[in-house]
């Protein structure tokens, strides 16, 4: 089922938790609401569910205004972080609960309820555990039961609020892959809330990045990571560096020297240069580049992260290199240049984007690209 959020505003007292938020979700999509604490993502989920009423705006399920409907009338399936299973009920009874409590005219026969519950337990890979109680299951198994219970009522929309937040890292990774497979098989329109960037990028068809009660950007995981439209998205999704630079005659200057990057269509003046730690190339004999002293080095999986002091009042930057190319010790000098980068000016959400054509050639500005604000 399609879900449309149109100009939603939600205030708690005088505090606007959501400010004029609009979002279209296509039937069968898996959507991630991603953002830091206080960004409004859980409030938006609760408004879609009917657990909160909007101060203004409308929520549509398909072509029908669902804004004033109850949770039951919206036919929502929920999965919460802390499972919310009934401890005195068996796994089978937990899954079947939503069907058993339906009004008589909508309640399936007992045999059909049992069959549907057993089929769902098989779907979530818990066959044979139907007679156990929640206390006899692991955390990952309990969350699978919670998902089976949510799907048993054949919901219009499936809502997941930090579904893996209470689980350890390895179990979370396994369940992410499993949830994606379940979604592809069942096709429920699904919205899940998370603050975990890796989880959102791995699971979702599209990611909705939120900050301070507003949507910063909506896009596929590749669009969000590779083409962020604002400094917030660039900094929140993955690791990034930010340097205060100046544009002069189409060249980018850091402090008192050009650094070999060009933005010929940009007017002169200050800007902020954003780049990711892995999007750099090392330079021999820096004649127009960035250079700094190594102040810290740490191994992260198959790479080594080096922290560089660029001097004066600028914050340190971090670059990422293969271990064999990062043999420099503390206080060694490293010269480098970004190969992919974006320029943002204060108060602007648009960015000028550039990418190196090759490691050996100077970085030339490609045809200027404007990354437009998501609607």
C-alpha positions in Angstrom: 0.0 0.0 0.0 1.2 3.5 -0.9 1.7 5.9 2.1 1.8 9.6 1.6 2.8 12.1 4.3 1.7 15.6 3.3 2.9 18.7 5.0 2.9 17.1 8.4 3.6 19.2 11.5 3.8 17.9 15.0 4.2 20.1 18.1 4.7 19.1 21.7 3.8 22.2 23.6 5.5 24.9 21.5 8.3 22.6 20.4 8.0 21.6 16.7 9.1 17.9 16.5 8.2 17.8 12.8 8.0 20.9 10.6 6.2 20.6 7.3 7.4 17.1 6.4 6.2 15.5 3.2 7.2 12.0 2.0 5.8 9.6 -0.6 6.4 5.8 0.0 5.6 3.4 -2.8 3.8 0.2 -2.2 6.2 -2.6 -1.3 9.1 -0.3 -0.5 11.5 -0.8 2.4 12.1 2.7 3.7 14.6 3.7 6.4 14.1 6.8 8.6 17.7 7.7 9.5 18.9 10.4 11.8 20.4 11.3 15.2 18.4 11.5 18.4 15.8 14.3 18.3 15.7 14.4 14.5 12.0 13.4 14.4 12.2 10.0 12.9 10.4 8.1 15.7 7.7 10.9 15.9 7.1 10.4 12.1 6.8 6.7 12.6 4.3 7.1 15.4 2.2 9.5 13.3 2.0 7.0 10.5 1.0 4.3 13.0 -1.7 6.5 14.6 0.0 6.5 18.0 0.2 10.3 17.7 -2.1 12.8 16.0 -0.6 15.5 13.8 -0.8 19.2 14.7 -1.3 19.8 11.0 -1.1 18.0 7.7 -2.5 14.7 6.3 -1.4 11.1 6.1 -2.8 9.0 3.2 -3.0 5.2 3.0 -3.5 4.8 -0.7 -6.1 7.4 -1.7 -7.7 7.4 1.7 -7.1 10.0 4.4 -5.9 8.0 7.4 -5.1 10.9 9.6 -8.0 10.5 12.0 -8.1 6.7 11.9 -7.2 4.6 15.0 -4.3 2.2 15.0 -6.7 -0.7 14.6 -8.4 0.9 11.6 -5.1 1.5 9.9 -4.2 -2.2 10.3 -0.5 -1.6 11.2 2.1 -4.3 12.1 4.6 -3.3 14.7 8.0 -4.5 15.7 9.7 -2.8 18.6 13.3 -2.8 19.9 12.4 -4.7 23.0 10.2 -7.4 21.4 7.1 -6.7 23.5 6.3 -10.4 23.5 3.7 -11.9 26.0 5.9 -13.8 28.4 3.1 -16.1 29.6 2.2 -17.2 26.0 4.0 -19.7 23.8 5.7 -18.7 20.6 2.7 -20.0 18.6 0.2 -18.1 20.7 2.3 -14.9 20.5 2.2 -15.1 16.7 -1.5 -15.9 16.6 -2.5 -13.2 19.1 -3.4 -10.5 16.7 -5.8 -12.8 14.8 -7.4 -14.3 17.9 -8.4 -10.9 19.3 -10.1 -9.7 16.1 -13.9 -9.1 16.2 -15.9 -12.2 15.5 -16.8 -11.3 11.9 -13.2 -10.7 11.0 -11.6 -13.5 13.0 -10.5 -16.6 10.9 -11.4 -20.1 12.1 -9.1 -21.5 14.8 -7.5 -24.0 12.4 -6.7 -21.3 9.9 -5.1 -19.1 12.6 -2.9 -22.0 13.7 -1.9 -22.8 10.1 -1.0 -19.2 9.4 1.0 -18.9 12.6 2.9 -22.1 11.8 3.6 -21.0 8.3 5.0 -17.7 9.5 7.2 -19.5 12.0 8.6 -21.5 9.1 9.1 -18.3 7.2 11.1 -16.7 10.0 13.1 -20.0 10.4 11.7 -20.9 13.8 9.9 -24.2 12.9 9.8 -26.5 15.9 9.9 -23.8 18.5 6.2 -23.1 18.6 5.7 -24.6 22.1 8.5 -22.6 23.7 8.1 -19.4 25.7 10.0 -16.1 25.1 12.3 -16.7 28.0 13.5 -19.9 26.3 14.6 -18.0 23.2 17.7 -15.9 22.3 17.3 -12.2 21.6 17.5 -12.8 17.8 14.9 -15.5 18.0 12.5 -13.3 20.0 12.8 -10.5 17.4 11.9 -13.1 14.7 8.8 -14.0 16.7 7.9 -10.3 17.0 8.2 -9.9 13.2 6.1 -13.0 12.6 3.4 -11.7 15.0 3.4 -8.3 13.1 3.0 -10.0 9.7 0.3 -12.4 10.9 -2.4 -9.7 10.7 -1.5 -9.1 7.0 -0.8 -5.4 7.8 -1.3 -2.5 5.3 2.1 -1.2 6.6 4.8 -2.8 8.7 6.6 -0.5 11.1 9.9 -1.3 12.8 11.2 1.0 15.6 15.0 0.3 16.1 14.2 -3.4 15.7 17.8 -4.6 16.2 19.0 -2.0 18.8 18.9 -4.4 21.7 21.0 -7.1 20.0 24.8 -7.6 19.7 26.6 -6.6 16.6 27.0 -10.0 15.0 23.3 -10.9 15.6 22.3 -7.5 14.1 24.3 -8.2 11.0 22.7 -11.6 10.5 19.2 -10.3 11.1 19.6 -7.4 8.7 20.3 -9.8 5.8 17.5 -12.1 7.0 15.0 -9.1 7.2 15.8 -8.0 3.6 15.2 -11.6 2.4 11.9 -11.7 4.2 10.8 -8.4 2.8 11.6 -9.4 -0.7 9.5 -12.6 -0.3 6.5 -10.9 1.4 6.4 -7.5 -0.3 5.0 -5.5 2.7 5.3 -1.8 2.6 7.8 -1.4 5.4 9.2 1.7 7.3 11.9 1.2 9.9 13.6 3.7 12.2 17.3 3.5 12.9 20.3 5.7 13.8 22.7 3.1 12.4 24.0 4.3 9.0 25.3 0.9 8.0 21.9 -0.7 8.8 20.0 1.8 6.7 22.3 1.7 3.7 22.4 -2.1 3.7 18.7 -2.7 4.2 16.6 0.0 2.6 15.4 0.6 -0.9 15.5 4.3 -0.1 16.8 6.2 2.9 15.2 9.3 4.5 17.8 11.3 6.3 16.3 13.5 9.0 17.6 16.4 11.1 15.9 18.8 13.5 12.4 17.8 12.5 12.9 18.1 8.8 13.9 15.8 5.9 17.4 16.6 4.6 17.5 14.1 1.7 15.6 11.1 0.3 17.3 8.7 -2.0 18.7 5.3 -2.7 21.7 4.2 -0.5 24.0 5.0 -3.4 22.5 8.5 -3.9 22.7 9.3 -0.2 26.3 8.2 0.2 27.7 9.4 -3.2 25.6 12.6 -3.7 24.8 14.2 -0.3 22.9 17.5 -0.8 23.9 19.2 2.4 26.9 19.4 4.8 24.7 17.6 7.4 24.2 14.6 5.2 27.8 14.5 4.1 28.9 14.5 7.7 26.3 12.1 9.0 26.5 9.4 6.4 29.9 7.8 6.6 33.2 9.5 7.6 34.2 12.8 6.2 36.5 15.7 6.5 35.7 19.4 6.2 38.2 22.2 5.5 37.6 25.9 5.2 39.0 27.0 1.8 38.9 30.0 -0.5 38.1 30.2 -4.2 40.3 32.5 -6.3 40.0 32.6 -10.1 38.5 29.1 -10.3 41.2 27.5 -8.0 40.7 26.2 -4.5 43.1 27.6 -1.9 43.9 26.3 1.5 45.5 28.9 3.7 48.0 30.7 1.4 48.4 28.2 -1.4 46.4 26.4 -4.1 45.9 22.7 -3.6 45.5 21.5 -7.2 41.7 21.5 -7.3 39.7 23.6 -9.7 36.1 24.9 -9.7 36.1 27.2 -12.7 32.4 28.0 -12.6 32.4 29.1 -8.9 32.6 32.7 -7.8 35.5 33.8 -5.6 35.1 33.7 -1.8 35.1 31.3 1.1 33.7 27.8 1.0 33.9 24.5 2.8 35.6 21.6 1.1 34.2 18.1 2.1 35.9 14.8 1.2 35.9 11.3 2.6 39.0 9.7 4.1 39.3 7.0 1.4 38.8 9.5 -1.5 42.4 10.7 -1.6 45.7 10.1 -3.5 49.2 10.5 -2.1 51.4 13.1 -3.7 55.2 13.0 -4.1 56.8 16.4 -3.8 53.8 18.5 -3.0 53.5 21.3 -5.6 49.9 22.2 -4.9 48.3 19.8 -2.4 47.4 19.3 1.2 50.1 18.2 3.7 50.2 17.4 7.4 52.0 15.6 10.1 50.8 12.2 11.3 49.6 12.5 14.9 47.8 9.1 15.2 47.5 5.8 13.4 45.1 2.9 13.9 44.2 -0.3 12.1 40.5 -0.6 11.1 39.8 -4.0 9.5 41.7 -4.1 6.2 42.8 -0.4 6.2 44.9 2.0 8.3 43.4 5.4 9.4 45.9 8.2 9.8 45.1 11.4 11.6 46.9 14.4 10.1 47.6 17.8 11.7 47.4 20.4 8.9 48.7 23.2 11.3 47.5 26.5 12.7 43.9 26.5 13.9 42.5 23.9 11.5 41.0 20.7 12.9 42.9 17.5 12.1 41.8 15.4 9.1 41.7 11.7 8.7 42.8 9.7 5.6 42.4 6.0 4.9 45.1 3.9 3.2 46.0 0.3 2.6 48.3 -0.9 5.4 51.2 -1.4 3.0 51.0 2.3 2.0 50.6 3.7 5.5 54.0 2.8 7.0 54.7 6.4 8.1 55.3 6.9 11.8 54.1 9.7 14.1 55.2 13.1 13.0 56.0 12.0 9.5 54.8 14.4 6.8 52.2 13.2 4.3 51.1 15.1 1.2 47.8 14.2 -0.4 45.0 15.5 -2.5 41.2 14.6 -2.6 40.1 12.7 -5.6 36.4 13.2 -4.9 35.1 16.2 -3.1 32.2 18.7 -2.8 32.1 22.4 -2.0 29.4 23.9 0.2 29.0 27.5 0.9 27.5 28.7 4.2 23.7 28.6 4.1 23.5 26.7 0.8 22.4 23.1 0.3 23.8 22.9 -3.2 27.2 21.6 -3.9 29.8 21.7 -6.6 31.1 18.2 -7.2 34.3 17.0 -8.7 36.1 13.7 -9.2 39.6 12.9 -10.3 40.0 11.6 -13.8 43.0 9.5 -12.9 45.5 9.2 -10.1 48.3 10.6 -12.3 46.5 13.6 -13.9 45.7 16.9 -12.3 42.2 17.2 -10.9 40.1 19.2 -13.2 36.6 20.4 -12.5 34.1 18.4 -14.5 31.0 20.1 -15.9 29.5 21.8 -12.8 26.9 19.6 -11.2 24.2 20.9 -8.9 22.8 18.5 -6.4 19.2 19.6 -5.9 17.4 19.6 -2.6 15.2 16.6 -2.1 11.5 17.3 -2.1 
